[in-house]
Amino acid sequence: MSARLKCAITTLAGLVLVAGCGSNDQPKIAANPLYQNAVLSAEDLAAKLGCKPEMRTKAAELRQGICKTADGNYAVTSFTTEKGRKDWLDYALMYKGTHLVGRQWVVTAEPPVLETLRKKLGGELQSSDGNGSSRTSGT
């Protein structure tokens, strides 16, 4: 794992901890499959959600931006490979948090915000309690 990827993961983990994300009481929501399988950049994801992101990471393997919208505050992260997304998510799920996951992208926010964003993007919710236990809410 490259130093930039580790830095981006550490940054996101800090954002998740500061935001207080992580309830495992996620209701299942009917997913909109429109974008969950699309390969989108962080900027494309943000645009689909009505945001012009403040880009924090522009590395070869991932791009990450922060959005502050009427829906709430969230981070959008895109990856050049599915393996990169999986590696990043495996690391991020070591911390307490909830993520909306699609093909080569992840959105991180508090669970109520993710529920709203999931209706727009599709994807599946993945949660972790920070103690190695994770849960997925299917599409």
N, C-alpha and C positions, 0 to 999 in steps of 0.2 A: 504494500500500500504506500503510495507516494506521500511525501511530506505535506503537499497541498491538500490532498484528500483528508489526511489526519487532522490538519488544521481546520478544514471546513466542518468535519464531523465534530470536533471539539467545540467550535463556535456554535453549531446547531444544538449540541447537547446543553450548552450554557443557556441558549435561548429557551429551550424546553424547560429547564429547571427554573429559570426566572419567571416564565409564563405560568408555571404551576400546572402543567398539563399532566394527564395521566389517569383519569378515571377508567376503571375496567367495566363500568356499567354502561356500555355502549348499546343503544338500541339498534336493531338491524334496520337499514334504510334501503328501499328499492334503489339500486344503482342505475344511473344513466350511463350506458356503455359508450356513449358518443366519443369520449376522449381517453378512456382508461387504457386502450390498446394503441393509441396514437403515440408516436415518438415526437415529443414537443420539447422545445427549449424552455428554460425557466421564463424567458420573456414571453413566449407563446402561451405558456400556462397562465401567467399573470394576466395577459391580455384577455384570455377566455374568462377570467374572473373579474375583469374590469379594473385592473391595477396596472400602473406603470411602476415596476419594482425598483427599489434602491438596490443595485447589484452589490453584493458583498464578496462573492467569489467568482472569478472567471478563470478557471483552471482548464487544462486540456481535458481532464476526465469528468469535470462537473461544473455547473454554473448554479449559483444560488443568489436569490434576491429576497428582499423583505418587502411585504405589502402591508399597507395600513388603509383599509377600506371601510365602508359602512357595514360590511359583513363581519369585520374584525381584523385583527392583526395575524399575519401568518408568514411563513417562509416557504418559498417555492424552490425546489432543487431539481435539476435535470442532470442526467448522466449520459455519457457517450455509449455505455454498454449496460446490458442488464446485469452482468456480473458486478459492475461498479455499484449499481443501485443496491444489489443484494448485500454486498460487503459493507456498504455505508449503513444500510438499514440494520444489519446484524449488530454493528457496533452501536448505533444509536439506540437500539432496543435494550441495551444494557442499562440505560437510564430510564427513569420513569417518564413516560410520554405516550402520545398517540399520534399516528401518522396516517395520512391518506395516501395510498400507494397505487400507482399505475405502472404502465410499461415505461421503464427508464425515467420515471419521475416520482417525486415524493413531495407532499405538502404537509407542513408541520404547524399545528396550532392547538388551541384548547378544543376539547371534544365538541362543544356546541358549534364552534366556528366550522370545524371539519364536517359536521353534519350538513350545514348549509352549503359548503363548497362541494361536497360529494354529490349533491343534487345537480350541480352544474357540470362536474367533470366525470362522474362515475368513479371507479376505483374501489378499493377495499380499505377498511379501517384496520390498522394494526396497533395494538396497545401493549404496553409493558408496565409492570409494577415496579421495575427497577431491581427486582430480586431474581431475575432470570426467568420469570414466568411471563409469557406473552399470549395474546389472544387476537384472533382475526375475526372480523365481522365480514362475511362473504358479500359478493357482488350480487 
